[in-house]
Every structure is written in structure tokens, then in C-alpha cells.
Amino acid sequence: MCFQTDLGAEFFRSLGRAVAVLGLASVFATHALAGDQERRQAKRMHDRLAGIPPSETVLDAMETAIVAGNAISAAMMAIDDSAFYNVTLKNFATPWTNREQTVFAPLNDYTATVIGMIRDDVPFNTLLSADLVYIGASSLSIPAYSMTDNTHYAAMEDQGIDLKTNLVPIAQSEITSLPAAATAGVMTTRAGAEAFFVAGTNRAMFRFTLLNHMCNDLEQVKDNSRSPDRIRQDVSRSPGGDSRIFLNSCVGCHSGMDPMAQAFAYYNFNEATGSIEYTPGIVQPKYFINADTFKYGFITPDDSWDNYWRSGQNSLLGWDTVLPGSGNGAKSLGNELANSDVFASCQVEKVFRAVCLREPGNSADRNEVATITADFKASNYNMKTVFAETAVYCKGD
């Protein structure tokens, strides 16, 4: 019995030592995992923002910032990487520059201007109204900027020029034929004009601006309750001989779009010269095509525009009450669009998709989008703030 008792006691002492060792190992493992967590978060943030792994030095600095409770600072370190401008922002903006919405389009003045504005903290609500374009630095061995072709930017891309350090701002009115009053940010860049002012009736510029920068297509904002008095002659009031189609479908888009697209009445992209064309005081002939479709329709007299969507269901887009809701030309229309609530929230939603690699799909995501949107406005429309805060939200556990 004594032998059995001693053996049992020794067994339990060994078991206790084993449990203690396992417990200590668990504590060490927990601490190790805790330390790894911040490092994993730092790497994820850098991967998502810059698209490439960070150096060990940057990773250490980002991890230290996260541990200290300053994840925003860590995100800004990733944003400082050249790859954020050369890859992430280029891929972010390029689909806005073409009707196919492809990321595989070449670098151009529209994309370069978006990248430069974000780099320089230019208030992003001037994207559609500024007298501004970004070009390559004069020290580069590339063709000069031209209104008639894209060789300046193609050369930058071919040579792998670092966009973070080699883009410089200049007034559009200084290097193009446009007067300052006719400039309207990316809408009046050569690439913007080539994509959306070419041929057609200039409604494409309005539709793609709405789609790319306000995250709504015409189908989502059509409102049959608005007055049809500014719908042009080229829109049939009885498509296929059935007026109900116009009343129940066409009028909902055109009653809001046509009064605002009138702002572009003096613009065209001339395919023969390869450049934007501006004819102050003279409405482009494209505004009068198919006039016999409905000869009693609206005849465009000038570039004055009115926002009929300030009333009705689209008042929910959050129009700036300080602005008058009407004006002349593309610049004032761009100011109207880019100072709406939906413009601000759209930029945040686009960044969310780019950084988090998913849609903001649950209540927590939507609340975060609302918070970041408020911070975006409060930071004078600083896009780096949006990228940083979004990366922190999606850094993982």
C-alpha cells in the first residue's frame, strides 16, 4: 500500500509540473500572438495601401505605431510608399477615364491629376471644377504636354517614371486653349474630353460623372415627377409609337439630366485634331441633332443649367444649400456636383472597395463609411484621410 501511495503521489506531482509547464507555454504563446497581431495588421495595411510588402524597417515602424495606439500614423507610412501612387492610385482612378471602365487604359492627364491632387492634399471637392492638371516634371526626358495626343503620359508610363516625385501641378488654362472660366477639373482634361465629349450629345459626360463620382447611374436617380420642359428635341415623346414609354421611363432620366448637361453646351472633342474644343457663346451643333424627332422639344440657347433634382426624391443626395443650384458652364456644375453629400460618401465607398476588397455590406461597415465621410469633409476633403482610416478599419484582428 505504501508503495502504491508513493507511486500515486509521484504521478500527481508529475502531472502538476506538466500542467504548469503547459500553462506557462500558453502564457508565452498568448504574448507572442499578441505581438504578432500588430505586425500582421501592419503588413496587411501596407499590402492593401501600397500593393507591395513593406521593408522590415517600415514594418517595424508601423508595428510600433499600432502598438502605441496610433494606427493612422502607421497607415500614413504605407501611403508614403511610391507604390501607393504608381499602382494603387493609378488603378483606382483609371476606370473613371474611359467608357469601358477598364483599369487597363494608359496613364493620361485625368489619372495623373487625380494622383497629384491626392498626393498634394488638394481638396477633393474641387476635382470637377479646378483650373488644374498634373504633368511630368520638366527635368524628364519625355515629349511635352500636348492638347492633341497622350504621348507625354505614355512616355512616363513606358519609362516607369515615379509619379510620387515627378508630377507637377499647372493651370489647365496655362497649357491648353481653355480660358480659366471654362476649366472644370478632370472633366476638361484631354482624356476626359476624349472619352465623354466625343460625338454624341454630351450627355455621356454627365452620366459618367454621376456614375464615377456620385456612385449612381441614371436608373437609380430617375424621377418622373420633375418637369420635362428642358428635354431636348432629339428625345422621342412616343418611342415606338407608345407615349407611355416616355412618360414612365425616359422622362425620369432626361428631366433631370438635360437641364444639367446643358452646362456642356460649348464643349466638344474634335476627333480630327485630337483635342478638346470650346466655343464660348456658340452652342455645339451636336445639341441640335435629330431636331425633327420632337420639334417642340427644348432648343438649347446657351450653357446655363439648373438642378431640378434639388427638389423631389433626389434632394436626398444632399445638395449644398449655400450654392444656388444653377449657373453657367461646366465649372459651376462641377462645383454643384462635388459639394453634394453623395459625392463625399461615394469617394469613401470607392476607397472602401479598393482597400477592404469588398463592399461595405453590414451595419458596422455602413456606420464606418458614414464616420469616414464626416471626417473626409472635416479634413477639407483630404483623400489620404479616407485611405488611412479605411485601412485601419480593415486591418483585421
N, C-alpha and C positions, 0 to 999 in steps of 0.2 A: 504493500500500500504506500509506504514512504517513497519507494522508487517511482511509482506511478504519479504520486503527488508532485515530486520534484520535476518529473518529465512534463507534467501538465503546466507547472509554473513557468518552466523554461519556454514552452510553446507560446504561452501568452505574452511573455516578455519579448520574444522574437516578433510576434505579431504586432505588438505595440511599437517596437522600433521600426518595423516596416511601414506601419501607418504614419508614423511621424515623418519618416523619410518621404513617403508619398505626399504627405501634406505640405512639407517644405518645398518639394518639387513643384507642387501645384501653385504655391505662392510665387515661386520664381517664374513659372510659366505664365501666370497671370500678369506679372510685371513686364515680362518680355513681350507678351501680346499687346499690353497697353502701349509700350514703347513702339512696337511695330505699327500700331494703328495710325499714329500721326504720320509716320513715314509713308505708309500706304496711301493715306489721304493726300499727302504732299505730291506723291508720284502721280496719283490719279488726276489731281488738279492740273499738274503740268502737262500730262499727256492730253487732257481734254482741251486745254487752252492753247498749247503750242503745237500739239500733234507729234511731238518727239519726246523721248525720255530726257530728263534733266541730267546735268552733270552732278557728280557727287557733291561738289561744293554748293551748288544751287539747292540740291535736295536737302542737304544738311541745314542750310539757312531757312528753307521753307518749313522743314520739320520743327526747327527751333521756334519759329514764329507761331506755328499752330499750337505747340505745347504751351507757349506763353499766352495763348488765347487771342492771337491776332492772325486769324486765318485770312482776312482780307489782304493783309500785308504779304502773306505767302502767295496769294493769287496774283498780286501785282508783280511779284518776282517772275512768275511764269509769263505774264503779259509783256514783260520787258524783253523776252526772247525774240529774236528776229523772226523765228518761225511763226510766231503769232501773226505777224504782218504778212509775211511771204506766202504762208499756206492757209492758216485758219481764216484770216480776214479776206483773203482773195477768194477762197471757196465760199465764204459767207456772202460776199457781195456779187460775185459774178452772175449767178442766176437772175439777178434783177436787171441785168443789162441786155437781155435778149428775150424774144418771144417764146423760144423753146424752153426757157428757164433752165438751161443746162449749165453745169459747173465747168464744162469743158471749153468754154469760149475763151478767146485770148485776152490777156491783160489789155485794158483800154482806159480812157480818161474817166469814165464813170466809176469803174472799180478803183482806180488809183485815188480818186477824190474821196471815196468812202474810207479807204485805208488811211489816207492822210488826215482826214478830219478826226478819225478816232485816235490816231497817234497823237495829234496835237490838242486833243481835248476841245475841239471846236464844238460849240453847242449843236447837237444833232438835229434840233428842230429847225435849223437853217439849211438842212440837206436839200430842200426843194425850193430854196429862194436865194441862196448866197451867190454873190458875184465871185465865184471861186472855182478853181480847178487845180489839180496837182499834176506836176510834170516832173520829168527826171532832172536831176541836178546838172548844171551847165558843165561840170567837170567830166561828165560821162562822154564816152566816145560813141554817141548814137545820133541818128538823124534828129533834127529839130522838131519840135511840136508842129503839127500841121492840121489845118482845118479840113483837109481833103483826104487824109488817109490815116492809118493807125500804125505806121512804121516806127514812130517814136516809141510806142509802148511795146510793140512786137520785138524791137531790138533789146529793150530792157529785159523782157522775158527770156529771149534767146540767150542773153549773156548771164542770166541768173543774178541780175542786179538786186542787191539787198534793198527792199522797199522801205525798211525801217529808217535807213540812213540816207537814202538817195531820192526821196520825193520832196519837192519844194512847192509851196503854195504860190499861186499867182492869180490875179483877177482874170476871169474869162474875158472881160471887156478889153483887157490889155493885149491879149494874143489872138482874139477872134474878131470877127466883124460885128459882133453884137454890142450894142450900147449897154451900159451898166443897168439901165432900167429894164432891159429885155432879158437879162440873165436870170436863170431860175435853178441854180444849183445843178444837181445831176440831170434834171430834165432837159437842160440845154447844153449838156456835153455833146460831143460829136457822136459818141456811142449811143447815148440816149436818143438823139435825133434819128440816127440811122435805124434804130430798132423800132421806134414808136411814132416818129413824124413822117416816115416814108409812106408815099402813096396814101391810100385810104382817105379818111376824113378827120384825122387827128383824134378820133375817139379812143384809139389804141393807147395813146399817151395817158389819157385819163384812166382807162380801165386797168392798165398795168401798174400805174402809180397807186391806184386803190388796192390792187392785189398785192403788190410788193411791199408797200409801206403802211398800209392800214389793215392788212390781213383779211380783207373782204373782197369777194368778187361781186359783180353786179347782181347776180342772182340772190345774194344774201342781203342786199340793201334795197332791192326794188320796192317801190312804194306806189301803189296805184292811186293813192289819194292826192298826189301832187298835181298841180296844174300842168296840162300838156302844151301850154301856149308857146314854149320855146323849142318844141321839137321841130327839127328841120324838114325841108321838103322831100328829102330822099328816103324818108321812112313812110312806108305804106300804112294808111289807116285801115285798110282791109286786106291784109295779106291772104292770098289765095281766095279772095272774094269774101272773106269772113271777118267782119269788123270786130267780132268778139275776141279774136286772137290779139288784135292790137290793144283792145280795152283791158284784157285780162293778163296780158304778158308784156308786150312791147312797151306800153306806156309806163309801166312801173320802173323800167330802167332809164328810158330816154327822157322822161320828165325831169329827172334829177341830173342825169349825165350831160345832156345837151346844153343846159344853161351854164354849166361849169366848164365844159370842153370848149366853149366859145372863147375862153381865155387864150387858146392856142391859135386863134384865127389868123395871125400874121406869120405863123411858122410853117416850115416845110423842110424836108430833107431832099436836096436835089441830087438825084442819083447820077446825073450826068457829070456834075462837078465833085460829087462825093462829100458835100459839106452841108451844114445847116444853112437855111435861108430864112431871113427875117425881113418882112416888108411892112414897116410901120405905116399905119393908116390905110393899108390895102389888104383886104381880106383875100386869103389864098383861094384860087379857083376851086380847089377840092371841096370847099364848103358849099358849093353850088351844084355839085354833080347830081345827076338824076333828079333835077328840079321838077320834072314832069310827073314824078311818082305821086306827089301830092302837092300840086301847085299852090294850094292855100296854106301850106306849112310855113314855118318861120324862115325868113331870109336874113342871114347873118349880116349885120351892118358894120360891126366893129369887134373889138376884143373885150367888150365888157362882159362880166359874168356875175351870176347870182347863185347863192347856195340855197336851193329850195329845201334841202334836207335839214335845215336848221329847225324846221317845224315837222311835225309828224313823227313817225316811229324812229327815224334816223337822227332825231335830236339826241337820242341815247348814245350816239357816237362821241358826244362830249365836245361840242364846238366851243371855242374860246369866246366868252361873252364880251371881251374887250374889243375884239375885231368886229368889223361891220357886217361881214357875211356877203360882201360884194366888192367889186373892184374892176380893174382893167389889167389884162395881161397875165402871163404865167407866173411872174414873181409874187404878186399878191395872192393868187390862187394857191401857190405852193406854201405861202405863209399860213393861209387858212387851213390847209390840209395838215401841215406838220405841227400845228399847235392844238390839234384835237386830242382828246383823251385816248382815242383809239390808235392814233399814231404812236403815242408813247407806249401803250400796252403791247402793240404789235412788235416794236423793237425788242421788248423783253421776251415775248413769246418766241421770236426767231432765235434769240440768243439761247433761250432755254432748250430749244430743239437741237441747236448746234453743240451745246456744251453737255447737256444731260443725255443726249442721244435718244430722246423720247419726247412725246407730247406731255404737257402739263395735264395729267389725266385724273387727279383726285383732288379732294378739297384742300389738302395740305399744299399741293402744288399750286393750285389756283390762288390760295391765300399768299403764298410766297411771291407769285407773279405780281399780285396787287401791291405787296410791300416793296418789291424791287422797282415797280413802276413809279411809286411815290418817291422813292429815293432817287430815281433817274431824273424826275422833274426837279426835285430839290437840289440836285447837284448841277443844275444848269445844263441838263441833258448830256451828261458825260457818259459816253458808252463804255468806257473802261470800268466804271462803277457797276454797270449792268453785267458785264462779263465776270468781274471779280465776285460779286455777290451770288451770281448763279453758280459759279464753280464751287463756292463754299457750300451752298445748299446741296449740291450733288457730289460732294467729296466722298460720301459713303461713311460707314461706321469703322 
